Amino acid sequence: MSIETLIISSTVSSPRVNFTLANNNMPDSTTLCKNCGTEIMPITAEITGGLCMPCKGGRRPQVRGTYHDVEPGRRLDLQCIGIVRDAENPDFEDYFFEADVWDKDPRFRSRWMVVGVNRGLMRLHKNSGSVELLQPMPEDDGDQRFGRASSRIMKHWELGEVPEKTMFASG
């Protein structure tokens, strides 16, 4: 990919860089940063001398193999857990709780992708506000997702609500 024009102009308030590319399509290949090994676009490597933008700006530690070499294998999302009512009667409400399953993206060294969803089933007892685990979520070690989903449902129950849909979201 070649650069047709490179115009660099600066003003008193802030510098401005304009690039006009000969081909705006995404490249078929990627290049690795010389410093940290992160995948970068060939045009970025050409402009920065083979470095990713954080390394070029001095914002990334110079230690290889700490930030971008993540362990392979599946992981369950712990930050966002969907909760959907499945069944109800005067005494209880049954809810599915679900979390995305993440795994390594085979196209990129440092990226993950959603490969599925795991679900569990819990029951809210309306008279006591207690939550019972009916069907554990696969791969939910220590029932962490169940704990977060049940705390969310109990908060709704304390407010007198029995929602059809809700979610636990951290942050």
Number of C-alpha atoms within 10 A of each C-alpha: 12 10 13 11 11 11 11 10 10 10 7 5 6 7 9 10 9 10 11 12 14 11 11 8 8 9 11 7 9 16 18 17 21 14 16 21 18 20 20 17 17 18 17 16 19 14 11 15 12 20 23 24 15 11 18 14 10 9 9 14 12 11 9 11 10 10 13 14 13 13 8 10 9 15 17 22 17 16 13 18 22 18 25 16 18 15 12 14 9 8 10 17 19 20 27 21 27 23 22 20 17 17 18 19 14 10 8 11 15 15 14 18 13 15 13 11 14 16 20 20 20 24 23 22 18 17 10 10 16 15 22 14 17 13 13 17 22 12 14 18 11 8 15 12 27 26 12 19 25 23 15 17 25 19 13 15 19 10 8 10 11 18 14 13 14 17 16 19 13 9 5
